[in-house]
């Protein structure tokens, strides 16, 4: 299989870690959502939004150590 360019998530550790954290969080929510309080749901939603923002930032910043200015 040919090697992908610098945008590949396997080459971008921060992006890979954030995506793994998002998947873990969603899996935990899937298991626990029925028993969650309103406050827990609110916190879970805030965390999802934060992770989405961090993933977007990481994905659009380019590879680690590269300045896209």
N, CA, C, O and CB atoms as a CASP TS submission, in Angstrom:
PFRMAT TS
TARGET T0000
AUTHOR 0000-0000-0000
METHOD Language model
MODEL 1
PARENT N/A
ATOM      1  N   UNK     1       0.853  -1.175   0.000  1.00  0.00           N
ATOM      2  CA  UNK     1       0.000   0.000   0.000  1.00  0.00           C
ATOM      3  C   UNK     1       0.901   1.242   0.000  1.00  0.00           C
ATOM      4  O   UNK     1       1.837   1.323   0.796  1.00  0.00           O
ATOM      5  CB  UNK     1      -0.972  -0.004   1.234  1.00  0.00           C
ATOM      6  N   UNK     2       0.631   2.193  -0.871  1.00  0.00           N
ATOM      7  CA  UNK     2       1.474   3.393  -0.929  1.00  0.00           C
ATOM      8  C   UNK     2       1.304   4.248   0.321  1.00  0.00           C
ATOM      9  O   UNK     2       0.228   4.302   0.917  1.00  0.00           O
ATOM     10  CB  UNK     2       1.142   4.220  -2.176  1.00  0.00           C
ATOM     11  N   UNK     3       2.381   4.909   0.698  1.00  0.00           N
ATOM     12  CA  UNK     3       2.364   5.795   1.865  1.00  0.00           C
ATOM     13  C   UNK     3       1.559   7.045   1.539  1.00  0.00           C
ATOM     14  O   UNK     3       1.688   7.625   0.462  1.00  0.00           O
ATOM     15  CB  UNK     3       3.808   6.174   2.300  1.00  0.00           C
ATOM     16  N   UNK     4       0.736   7.441   2.483  1.00  0.00           N
ATOM     17  CA  UNK     4      -0.075   8.653   2.302  1.00  0.00           C
ATOM     18  C   UNK     4       0.737   9.886   2.617  1.00  0.00           C
ATOM     19  O   UNK     4       1.826   9.804   3.186  1.00  0.00           O
ATOM     20  CB  UNK     4      -1.327   8.611   3.186  1.00  0.00           C
ATOM     21  N   UNK     5       0.193  11.041   2.237  1.00  0.00           N
ATOM     22  CA  UNK     5       0.867  12.312   2.480  1.00  0.00           C
ATOM     23  C   UNK     5       0.882  12.687   3.943  1.00  0.00           C
ATOM     24  O   UNK     5       0.463  11.900   4.792  1.00  0.00           O
ATOM     25  CB  UNK     5       0.211  13.404   1.690  1.00  0.00           C
ATOM     26  N   UNK     6       1.356  13.870   4.245  1.00  0.00           N
ATOM     27  CA  UNK     6       1.506  14.333   5.622  1.00  0.00           C
ATOM     28  C   UNK     6       0.187  14.509   6.366  1.00  0.00           C
ATOM     29  O   UNK     6       0.199  14.713   7.579  1.00  0.00           O
ATOM     30  CB  UNK     6       2.245  15.625   5.632  1.00  0.00           C
ATOM     31  N   UNK     7      -0.947  14.436   5.679  1.00  0.00           N
ATOM     32  CA  UNK     7      -2.225  14.606   6.334  1.00  0.00           C
ATOM     33  C   UNK     7      -2.772  13.337   6.951  1.00  0.00           C
ATOM     34  O   UNK     7      -3.840  13.362   7.562  1.00  0.00           O
ATOM     35  CB  UNK     7      -3.201  15.138   5.373  1.00  0.00           C
ATOM     36  N   UNK     8      -2.076  12.241   6.808  1.00  0.00           N
ATOM     37  CA  UNK     8      -2.552  10.958   7.320  1.00  0.00           C
ATOM     38  C   UNK     8      -2.576  10.964   8.833  1.00  0.00           C
ATOM     39  O   UNK     8      -1.585  11.323   9.469  1.00  0.00           O
ATOM     40  CB  UNK     8      -1.676   9.813   6.812  1.00  0.00           C
ATOM     41  N   UNK     9      -3.717  10.563   9.427  1.00  0.00           N
ATOM     42  CA  UNK     9      -3.836  10.613  10.885  1.00  0.00           C
ATOM     43  C   UNK     9      -2.873   9.676  11.580  1.00  0.00           C
ATOM     44  O   UNK     9      -2.551   9.892  12.748  1.00  0.00           O
ATOM     45  CB  UNK     9      -5.241  10.281  11.301  1.00  0.00           C
ATOM     46  N   UNK    10      -2.397   8.630  10.895  1.00  0.00           N
ATOM     47  CA  UNK    10      -1.437   7.720  11.512  1.00  0.00           C
ATOM     48  C   UNK    10      -0.092   8.401  11.723  1.00  0.00           C
ATOM     49  O   UNK    10       0.695   7.963  12.561  1.00  0.00           O
ATOM     50  CB  UNK    10      -1.261   6.470  10.654  1.00  0.00           C
ATOM     51  N   UNK    11       0.178   9.451  10.986  1.00  0.00           N
ATOM     52  CA  UNK    11       1.438  10.180  11.119  1.00  0.00           C
ATOM     53  C   UNK    11       1.302  11.388  12.033  1.00  0.00           C
ATOM     54  O   UNK    11       2.290  12.066  12.315  1.00  0.00           O
ATOM     55  CB  UNK    11       1.933  10.623   9.755  1.00  0.00           C
ATOM     56  N   UNK    12       0.116  11.658  12.489  1.00  0.00           N
ATOM     57  CA  UNK    12      -0.126  12.846  13.309  1.00  0.00           C
ATOM     58  C   UNK    12      -0.642  12.398  14.663  1.00  0.00           C
ATOM     59  O   UNK    12      -1.843  12.205  14.854  1.00  0.00           O
ATOM     60  CB  UNK    12      -1.136  13.818  12.623  1.00  0.00           C
ATOM     61  N   UNK    13       0.284  12.236  15.603  1.00  0.00           N
ATOM     62  CA  UNK    13      -0.025  11.646  16.904  1.00  0.00           C
ATOM     63  C   UNK    13      -1.110  12.403  17.660  1.00  0.00           C
ATOM     64  O   UNK    13      -2.017  11.778  18.211  1.00  0.00           O
ATOM     65  CB  UNK    13       1.220  11.590  17.745  1.00  0.00           C
ATOM     66  N   UNK    14      -1.042  13.723  17.699  1.00  0.00           N
ATOM     67  CA  UNK    14      -2.040  14.503  18.437  1.00  0.00           C
ATOM     68  C   UNK    14      -3.437  14.248  17.881  1.00  0.00           C
ATOM     69  O   UNK    14      -4.378  14.037  18.646  1.00  0.00           O
ATOM     70  CB  UNK    14      -1.708  16.008  18.374  1.00  0.00           C
ATOM     71  N   UNK    15      -3.581  14.266  16.562  1.00  0.00           N
ATOM     72  CA  UNK    15      -4.878  14.028  15.939  1.00  0.00           C
ATOM     73  C   UNK    15      -5.356  12.609  16.240  1.00  0.00           C
ATOM     74  O   UNK    15      -6.526  12.409  16.570  1.00  0.00           O
ATOM     75  CB  UNK    15      -4.798  14.257  14.415  1.00  0.00           C
ATOM     76  N   UNK    16      -4.484  11.643  16.134  1.00  0.00           N
ATOM     77  CA  UNK    16      -4.838  10.250  16.414  1.00  0.00           C
ATOM     78  C   UNK    16      -5.318  10.104  17.863  1.00  0.00           C
ATOM     79  O   UNK    16      -6.321   9.439  18.122  1.00  0.00           O
ATOM     80  CB  UNK    16      -3.628   9.317  16.149  1.00  0.00           C
ATOM     81  N   UNK    17      -4.605  10.721  18.797  1.00  0.00           N
ATOM     82  CA  UNK    17      -4.988  10.633  20.210  1.00  0.00           C
ATOM     83  C   UNK    17      -6.339  11.295  20.470  1.00  0.00           C
ATOM     84  O   UNK    17      -7.152  10.769  21.230  1.00  0.00           O
ATOM     85  CB  UNK    17      -3.917  11.279  21.090  1.00  0.00           C
ATOM     86  N   UNK    18      -6.579  12.439  19.844  1.00  0.00           N
ATOM     87  CA  UNK    18      -7.867  13.109  20.009  1.00  0.00           C
ATOM     88  C   UNK    18      -9.000  12.273  19.432  1.00  0.00           C
ATOM     89  O   UNK    18     -10.065  12.166  20.040  1.00  0.00           O
ATOM     90  CB  UNK    18      -7.840  14.483  19.345  1.00  0.00           C
ATOM     91  N   UNK    19      -8.780  11.685  18.270  1.00  0.00           N
ATOM     92  CA  UNK    19      -9.805  10.831  17.668  1.00  0.00           C
ATOM     93  C   UNK    19     -10.075   9.606  18.535  1.00  0.00           C
ATOM     94  O   UNK    19     -11.226   9.198  18.694  1.00  0.00           O
ATOM     95  CB  UNK    19      -9.381  10.395  16.260  1.00  0.00           C
ATOM     96  N   UNK    20      -9.023   9.020  19.094  1.00  0.00           N
ATOM     97  CA  UNK    20      -9.198   7.880  19.993  1.00  0.00           C
ATOM     98  C   UNK    20      -9.996   8.283  21.238  1.00  0.00           C
ATOM     99  O   UNK    20     -10.850   7.530  21.706  1.00  0.00           O
ATOM    100  CB  UNK    20      -7.828   7.306  20.402  1.00  0.00           C
ATOM    101  N   UNK    21      -9.710   9.467  21.765  1.00  0.00           N
ATOM    102  CA  UNK    21     -10.437   9.957  22.935  1.00  0.00           C
ATOM    103  C   UNK    21     -11.914  10.181  22.601  1.00  0.00           C
ATOM    104  O   UNK    21     -12.792   9.862  23.403  1.00  0.00           O
ATOM    105  CB  UNK    21      -9.803  11.262  23.454  1.00  0.00           C
ATOM    106  N   UNK    22     -12.182  10.732  21.413  1.00  0.00           N
ATOM    107  CA  UNK    22     -13.560  10.941  20.984  1.00  0.00           C
ATOM    108  C   UNK    22     -14.302   9.613  20.881  1.00  0.00           C
ATOM    109  O   UNK    22     -15.427   9.492  21.366  1.00  0.00           O
ATOM    110  CB  UNK    22     -13.598  11.674  19.639  1.00  0.00           C
ATOM    111  N   UNK    23     -13.686   8.628  20.261  1.00  0.00           N
ATOM    112  CA  UNK    23     -14.319   7.313  20.121  1.00  0.00           C
ATOM    113  C   UNK    23     -14.595   6.709  21.499  1.00  0.00           C
ATOM    114  O   UNK    23     -15.678   6.169  21.730  1.00  0.00           O
ATOM    115  CB  UNK    23     -13.424   6.362  19.286  1.00  0.00           C
ATOM    116  N   UNK    24     -13.638   6.793  22.407  1.00  0.00           N
ATOM    117  CA  UNK    24     -13.824   6.265  23.759  1.00  0.00           C
ATOM    118  C   UNK    24     -14.976   6.966  24.480  1.00  0.00           C
ATOM    119  O   UNK    24     -15.788   6.322  25.145  1.00  0.00           O
ATOM    120  CB  UNK    24     -12.532   6.417  24.568  1.00  0.00           C
ATOM    121  N   UNK    25     -15.036   8.280  24.340  1.00  0.00           N
ATOM    122  CA  UNK    25     -16.088   9.061  24.992  1.00  0.00           C
ATOM    123  C   UNK    25     -17.463   8.671  24.436  1.00  0.00           C
ATOM    124  O   UNK    25     -18.409   8.480  25.201  1.00  0.00           O
ATOM    125  CB  UNK    25     -15.837  10.578  24.798  1.00  0.00           C
ATOM    126  N   UNK    26     -17.573   8.556  23.129  1.00  0.00           N
ATOM    127  CA  UNK    26     -18.849   8.190  22.509  1.00  0.00           C
ATOM    128  C   UNK    26     -19.269   6.782  22.931  1.00  0.00           C
ATOM    129  O   UNK    26     -20.445   6.542  23.202  1.00  0.00           O
ATOM    130  CB  UNK    26     -18.749   8.278  20.970  1.00  0.00           C
ATOM    131  N   UNK    27     -18.324   5.862  22.987  1.00  0.00           N
ATOM    132  CA  UNK    27     -18.651   4.500  23.438  1.00  0.00           C
ATOM    133  C   UNK    27     -19.156   4.507  24.876  1.00  0.00           C
ATOM    134  O   UNK    27     -20.124   3.819  25.200  1.00  0.00           O
ATOM    135  CB  UNK    27     -17.422   3.582  23.318  1.00  0.00           C
ATOM    136  N   UNK    28     -18.503   5.281  25.736  1.00  0.00           N
ATOM    137  CA  UNK    28     -18.933   5.362  27.142  1.00  0.00           C
ATOM    138  C   UNK    28     -20.329   5.977  27.234  1.00  0.00           C
ATOM    139  O   UNK    28     -21.157   5.518  28.022  1.00  0.00           O
ATOM    140  CB  UNK    28     -17.922   6.197  27.979  1.00  0.00           C
ATOM    141  N   UNK    29     -20.592   7.002  26.441  1.00  0.00           N
ATOM    142  CA  UNK    29     -21.916   7.628  26.442  1.00  0.00           C
ATOM    143  C   UNK    29     -22.985   6.674  25.939  1.00  0.00           C
ATOM    144  O   UNK    29     -24.103   6.664  26.455  1.00  0.00           O
ATOM    145  CB  UNK    29     -21.907   8.888  25.589  1.00  0.00           C
ATOM    146  N   UNK    30     -22.656   5.881  24.948  1.00  0.00           N
ATOM    147  CA  UNK    30     -23.609   4.920  24.401  1.00  0.00           C
ATOM    148  C   UNK    30     -24.039   3.923  25.472  1.00  0.00           C
ATOM    149  O   UNK    30     -25.209   3.548  25.549  1.00  0.00           O
ATOM    150  CB  UNK    30     -23.001   4.182  23.196  1.00  0.00           C
ATOM    151  N   UNK    31     -23.093   3.501  26.289  1.00  0.00           N
ATOM    152  CA  UNK    31     -23.406   2.551  27.361  1.00  0.00           C
ATOM    153  C   UNK    31     -24.166   3.195  28.509  1.00  0.00           C
ATOM    154  O   UNK    31     -25.032   2.553  29.104  1.00  0.00           O
ATOM    155  CB  UNK    31     -22.135   1.930  27.887  1.00  0.00           C
ATOM    156  N   UNK    32     -23.865   4.445  28.835  1.00  0.00           N
ATOM    157  CA  UNK    32     -24.355   5.051  30.078  1.00  0.00           C
ATOM    158  C   UNK    32     -25.472   6.080  29.905  1.00  0.00           C
ATOM    159  O   UNK    32     -26.004   6.555  30.909  1.00  0.00           O
ATOM    160  CB  UNK    32     -23.223   5.697  30.775  1.00  0.00           C
ATOM    161  N   UNK    33     -25.843   6.437  28.705  1.00  0.00           N
ATOM    162  CA  UNK    33     -26.724   7.588  28.495  1.00  0.00           C
ATOM    163  C   UNK    33     -28.077   7.486  29.181  1.00  0.00           C
ATOM    164  O   UNK    33     -28.628   8.505  29.596  1.00  0.00           O
ATOM    165  CB  UNK    33     -26.941   7.779  27.045  1.00  0.00           C
ATOM    166  N   UNK    34     -28.618   6.301  29.308  1.00  0.00           N
ATOM    167  CA  UNK    34     -29.956   6.174  29.910  1.00  0.00           C
ATOM    168  C   UNK    34     -29.974   6.502  31.402  1.00  0.00           C
ATOM    169  O   UNK    34     -30.994   6.946  31.928  1.00  0.00           O
ATOM    170  CB  UNK    34     -30.482   4.768  29.702  1.00  0.00           C
ATOM    171  N   UNK    35     -28.857   6.287  32.078  1.00  0.00           N
ATOM    172  CA  UNK    35     -28.813   6.536  33.508  1.00  0.00           C
ATOM    173  C   UNK    35     -28.164   7.854  33.895  1.00  0.00           C
ATOM    174  O   UNK    35     -27.921   8.100  35.076  1.00  0.00           O
ATOM    175  CB  UNK    35     -28.097   5.435  34.171  1.00  0.00           C
ATOM    176  N   UNK    36     -27.883   8.698  32.922  1.00  0.00           N
ATOM    177  CA  UNK    36     -27.183   9.952  33.207  1.00  0.00           C
ATOM    178  C   UNK    36     -28.148  11.040  33.657  1.00  0.00           C
ATOM    179  O   UNK    36     -29.279  11.134  33.181  1.00  0.00           O
ATOM    180  CB  UNK    36     -26.412  10.419  31.977  1.00  0.00           C
ATOM    181  N   UNK    37     -27.665  11.861  34.593  1.00  0.00           N
ATOM    182  CA  UNK    37     -28.445  13.015  35.035  1.00  0.00           C
ATOM    183  C   UNK    37     -28.318  14.124  33.991  1.00  0.00           C
ATOM    184  O   UNK    37     -27.502  14.042  33.073  1.00  0.00           O
ATOM    185  CB  UNK    37     -27.970  13.512  36.439  1.00  0.00           C
ATOM    186  N   UNK    38     -29.137  15.154  34.150  1.00  0.00           N
ATOM    187  CA  UNK    38     -29.081  16.299  33.236  1.00  0.00           C
ATOM    188  C   UNK    38     -27.705  16.962  33.281  1.00  0.00           C
ATOM    189  O   UNK    38     -27.179  17.370  32.246  1.00  0.00           O
ATOM    190  CB  UNK    38     -30.177  17.324  33.589  1.00  0.00           C
ATOM    191  N   UNK    39     -27.123  17.072  34.472  1.00  0.00           N
ATOM    192  CA  UNK    39     -25.791  17.675  34.602  1.00  0.00           C
ATOM    193  C   UNK    39     -24.726  16.828  33.909  1.00  0.00           C
ATOM    194  O   UNK    39     -23.833  17.362  33.251  1.00  0.00           O
ATOM    195  CB  UNK    39     -25.430  17.856  36.082  1.00  0.00           C
ATOM    196  N   UNK    40     -24.822  15.517  34.058  1.00  0.00           N
ATOM    197  CA  UNK    40     -23.864  14.628  33.389  1.00  0.00           C
ATOM    198  C   UNK    40     -23.996  14.712  31.873  1.00  0.00           C
ATOM    199  O   UNK    40     -22.995  14.695  31.156  1.00  0.00           O
ATOM    200  CB  UNK    40     -24.068  13.180  33.849  1.00  0.00           C
ATOM    201  N   UNK    41     -25.225  14.802  31.388  1.00  0.00           N
ATOM    202  CA  UNK    41     -25.455  14.941  29.942  1.00  0.00           C
ATOM    203  C   UNK    41     -24.886  16.268  29.434  1.00  0.00           C
ATOM    204  O   UNK    41     -24.283  16.333  28.363  1.00  0.00           O
ATOM    205  CB  UNK    41     -26.971  14.849  29.618  1.00  0.00           C
ATOM    206  N   UNK    42     -25.092  17.323  30.228  1.00  0.00           N
ATOM    207  CA  UNK    42     -24.563  18.635  29.837  1.00  0.00           C
ATOM    208  C   UNK    42     -23.034  18.595  29.764  1.00  0.00           C
ATOM    209  O   UNK    42     -22.440  19.102  28.813  1.00  0.00           O
ATOM    210  CB  UNK    42     -25.024  19.728  30.835  1.00  0.00           C
ATOM    211  N   UNK    43     -22.407  17.994  30.766  1.00  0.00           N
ATOM    212  CA  UNK    43     -20.952  17.875  30.764  1.00  0.00           C
ATOM    213  C   UNK    43     -20.488  17.032  29.570  1.00  0.00           C
ATOM    214  O   UNK    43     -19.509  17.381  28.910  1.00  0.00           O
ATOM    215  CB  UNK    43     -20.459  17.250  32.091  1.00  0.00           C
ATOM    216  N   UNK    44     -21.178  15.941  29.297  1.00  0.00           N
ATOM    217  CA  UNK    44     -20.810  15.067  28.179  1.00  0.00           C
ATOM    218  C   UNK    44     -20.908  15.827  26.859  1.00  0.00           C
ATOM    219  O   UNK    44     -20.055  15.669  25.986  1.00  0.00           O
ATOM    220  CB  UNK    44     -21.715  13.812  28.144  1.00  0.00           C
ATOM    221  N   UNK    45     -21.949  16.653  26.711  1.00  0.00           N
ATOM    222  CA  UNK    45     -22.100  17.448  25.495  1.00  0.00           C
ATOM    223  C   UNK    45     -20.971  18.473  25.373  1.00  0.00           C
ATOM    224  O   UNK    45     -20.420  18.666  24.289  1.00  0.00           O
ATOM    225  CB  UNK    45     -23.467  18.157  25.483  1.00  0.00           C
ATOM    226  N   UNK    46     -20.630  19.124  26.477  1.00  0.00           N
ATOM    227  CA  UNK    46     -19.527  20.093  26.450  1.00  0.00           C
ATOM    228  C   UNK    46     -18.215  19.413  26.058  1.00  0.00           C
ATOM    229  O   UNK    46     -17.430  19.956  25.281  1.00  0.00           O
ATOM    230  CB  UNK    46     -19.379  20.780  27.824  1.00  0.00           C
ATOM    231  N   UNK    47     -17.992  18.226  26.603  1.00  0.00           N
ATOM    232  CA  UNK    47     -16.771  17.500  26.282  1.00  0.00           C
ATOM    233  C   UNK    47     -16.741  17.109  24.805  1.00  0.00           C
ATOM    234  O   UNK    47     -15.696  17.207  24.162  1.00  0.00           O
ATOM    235  CB  UNK    47     -16.645  16.255  27.163  1.00  0.00           C
ATOM    236  N   UNK    48     -17.877  16.666  24.262  1.00  0.00           N
ATOM    237  CA  UNK    48     -17.947  16.343  22.835  1.00  0.00           C
ATOM    238  C   UNK    48     -17.622  17.568  21.976  1.00  0.00           C
ATOM    239  O   UNK    48     -16.884  17.472  20.996  1.00  0.00           O
ATOM    240  CB  UNK    48     -19.343  15.801  22.476  1.00  0.00           C
ATOM    241  N   UNK    49     -18.178  18.710  22.354  1.00  0.00           N
ATOM    242  CA  UNK    49     -17.913  19.942  21.608  1.00  0.00           C
ATOM    243  C   UNK    49     -16.443  20.335  21.703  1.00  0.00           C
ATOM    244  O   UNK    49     -15.848  20.759  20.711  1.00  0.00           O
ATOM    245  CB  UNK    49     -18.796  21.082  22.129  1.00  0.00           C
ATOM    246  N   UNK    50     -15.852  20.197  22.894  1.00  0.00           N
ATOM    247  CA  UNK    50     -14.437  20.518  23.058  1.00  0.00           C
ATOM    248  C   UNK    50     -13.573  19.597  22.204  1.00  0.00           C
ATOM    249  O   UNK    50     -12.657  20.049  21.518  1.00  0.00           O
ATOM    250  CB  UNK    50     -14.029  20.411  24.534  1.00  0.00           C
ATOM    251  N   UNK    51     -13.876  18.291  22.253  1.00  0.00           N
ATOM    252  CA  UNK    51     -13.106  17.339  21.444  1.00  0.00           C
ATOM    253  C   UNK    51     -13.243  17.648  19.958  1.00  0.00           C
ATOM    254  O   UNK    51     -12.263  17.585  19.217  1.00  0.00           O
ATOM    255  CB  UNK    51     -13.565  15.900  21.726  1.00  0.00           C
ATOM    256  N   UNK    52     -14.449  17.979  19.525  1.00  0.00           N
ATOM    257  CA  UNK    52     -14.652  18.320  18.112  1.00  0.00           C
ATOM    258  C   UNK    52     -13.826  19.543  17.733  1.00  0.00           C
ATOM    259  O   UNK    52     -13.209  19.568  16.668  1.00  0.00           O
ATOM    260  CB  UNK    52     -16.146  18.576  17.824  1.00  0.00           C
ATOM    261  N   UNK    53     -13.811  20.552  18.589  1.00  0.00           N
ATOM    262  CA  UNK    53     -13.008  21.755  18.321  1.00  0.00           C
ATOM    263  C   UNK    53     -11.517  21.427  18.262  1.00  0.00           C
ATOM    264  O   UNK    53     -10.804  21.914  17.384  1.00  0.00           O
ATOM    265  CB  UNK    53     -13.266  22.820  19.399  1.00  0.00           C
ATOM    266  N   UNK    54     -11.050  20.602  19.198  1.00  0.00           N
ATOM    267  CA  UNK    54      -9.630  20.233  19.221  1.00  0.00           C
ATOM    268  C   UNK    54      -9.254  19.392  18.003  1.00  0.00           C
ATOM    269  O   UNK    54      -8.167  19.556  17.449  1.00  0.00           O
ATOM    270  CB  UNK    54      -9.301  19.464  20.508  1.00  0.00           C
ATOM    271  N   UNK    55     -10.136  18.503  17.587  1.00  0.00           N
ATOM    272  CA  UNK    55      -9.882  17.687  16.400  1.00  0.00           C
ATOM    273  C   UNK    55      -9.828  18.582  15.168  1.00  0.00           C
ATOM    274  O   UNK    55      -8.946  18.423  14.324  1.00  0.00           O
ATOM    275  CB  UNK    55     -10.971  16.595  16.233  1.00  0.00           C
ATOM    276  N   UNK    56     -10.755  19.510  15.058  1.00  0.00           N
ATOM    277  CA  UNK    56     -10.755  20.438  13.923  1.00  0.00           C
ATOM    278  C   UNK    56      -9.461  21.255  13.899  1.00  0.00           C
ATOM    279  O   UNK    56      -8.832  21.412  12.853  1.00  0.00           O
ATOM    280  CB  UNK    56     -11.981  21.378  13.991  1.00  0.00           C
ATOM    281  N   UNK    57      -9.075  21.774  15.073  1.00  0.00           N
ATOM    282  CA  UNK    57      -7.847  22.567  15.152  1.00  0.00           C
ATOM    283  C   UNK    57      -6.649  21.730  14.728  1.00  0.00           C
ATOM    284  O   UNK    57      -5.818  22.181  13.939  1.00  0.00           O
ATOM    285  CB  UNK    57      -7.640  23.111  16.580  1.00  0.00           C
ATOM    286  N   UNK    58      -6.563  20.528  15.244  1.00  0.00           N
ATOM    287  CA  UNK    58      -5.437  19.656  14.936  1.00  0.00           C
ATOM    288  C   UNK    58      -5.428  19.267  13.457  1.00  0.00           C
ATOM    289  O   UNK    58      -4.369  19.226  12.830  1.00  0.00           O
ATOM    290  CB  UNK    58      -5.483  18.403  15.811  1.00  0.00           C
ATOM    291  N   UNK    59      -6.599  18.985  12.907  1.00  0.00           N
ATOM    292  CA  UNK    59      -6.688  18.557  11.510  1.00  0.00           C
ATOM    293  C   UNK    59      -6.356  19.694  10.548  1.00  0.00           C
ATOM    294  O   UNK    59      -5.780  19.456   9.487  1.00  0.00           O
ATOM    295  CB  UNK    59      -8.082  18.020  11.212  1.00  0.00           C
ATOM    296  N   UNK    60      -6.712  20.920  10.907  1.00  0.00           N
ATOM    297  CA  UNK    60      -6.488  22.040  10.000  1.00  0.00           C
ATOM    298  C   UNK    60      -5.139  22.721  10.206  1.00  0.00           C
ATOM    299  O   UNK    60      -4.712  23.510   9.363  1.00  0.00           O
ATOM    300  CB  UNK    60      -7.584  23.049  10.164  1.00  0.00           C
ATOM    301  N   UNK    61      -4.461  22.426  11.318  1.00  0.00           N
ATOM    302  CA  UNK    61      -3.141  23.009  11.559  1.00  0.00           C
ATOM    303  C   UNK    61      -2.052  22.333  10.752  1.00  0.00           C
ATOM    304  O   UNK    61      -0.962  22.887  10.608  1.00  0.00           O
ATOM    305  CB  UNK    61      -2.801  22.932  13.023  1.00  0.00           C
ATOM    306  N   UNK    62      -2.315  21.173  10.231  1.00  0.00           N
ATOM    307  CA  UNK    62      -1.293  20.433   9.494  1.00  0.00           C
ATOM    308  C   UNK    62      -0.490  19.574  10.419  1.00  0.00           C
ATOM    309  O   UNK    62      -0.767  19.513  11.617  1.00  0.00           O
ATOM    310  CB  UNK    62      -0.379  21.374   8.741  1.00  0.00           C
ATOM    311  N   UNK    63       0.521  18.897   9.874  1.00  0.00           N
ATOM    312  CA  UNK    63       1.335  17.977  10.669  1.00  0.00           C
ATOM    313  C   UNK    63       2.027  18.676  11.838  1.00  0.00           C
ATOM    314  O   UNK    63       2.325  19.868  11.777  1.00  0.00           O
ATOM    315  CB  UNK    63       2.374  17.311   9.786  1.00  0.00           C
ATOM    316  N   UNK    64       2.275  17.916  12.900  1.00  0.00           N
ATOM    317  CA  UNK    64       2.963  18.472  14.058  1.00  0.00           C
ATOM    318  C   UNK    64       4.322  19.010  13.643  1.00  0.00           C
ATOM    319  O   UNK    64       5.043  18.399  12.856  1.00  0.00           O
ATOM    320  CB  UNK    64       3.117  17.414  15.165  1.00  0.00           C
ATOM    321  N   UNK    65       4.645  20.154  14.188  1.00  0.00           N
ATOM    322  CA  UNK    65       5.950  20.742  13.915  1.00  0.00           C
ATOM    323  C   UNK    65       6.044  21.501  12.608  1.00  0.00           C
ATOM    324  O   UNK    65       7.115  22.000  12.262  1.00  0.00           O
ATOM    325  CB  UNK    65       6.967  19.687  13.921  1.00  0.00           C
ATOM    326  N   UNK    66       4.939  21.600  11.871  1.00  0.00           N
ATOM    327  CA  UNK    66       4.957  22.317  10.597  1.00  0.00           C
ATOM    328  C   UNK    66       4.089  23.561  10.741  1.00  0.00           C
ATOM    329  O   UNK    66       2.937  23.483  11.170  1.00  0.00           O
ATOM    330  CB  UNK    66       4.452  21.409   9.420  1.00  0.00           C
ATOM    331  N   UNK    67       4.652  24.706  10.378  1.00  0.00           N
ATOM    332  CA  UNK    67       3.909  25.960  10.432  1.00  0.00           C
ATOM    333  C   UNK    67       3.252  26.199   9.090  1.00  0.00           C
ATOM    334  O   UNK    67       3.941  26.309   8.076  1.00  0.00           O
ATOM    335  CB  UNK    67       4.830  27.144  10.811  1.00  0.00           C
ATOM    336  N   UNK    68       1.908  26.283   9.064  1.00  0.00           N
ATOM    337  CA  UNK    68       1.181  26.505   7.815  1.00  0.00           C
ATOM    338  C   UNK    68       0.842  27.971   7.592  1.00  0.00           C
ATOM    339  O   UNK    68      -0.077  28.273   6.831  1.00  0.00           O
ATOM    340  CB  UNK    68      -0.086  25.686   7.803  1.00  0.00           C
ATOM    341  N   UNK    69       1.547  28.875   8.224  1.00  0.00           N
ATOM    342  CA  UNK    69       1.251  30.320   8.099  1.00  0.00           C
ATOM    343  C   UNK    69       1.504  30.802   6.695  1.00  0.00           C
ATOM    344  O   UNK    69       1.311  31.983   6.403  1.00  0.00           O
ATOM    345  CB  UNK    69       2.095  31.140   9.083  1.00  0.00           C
TER
END
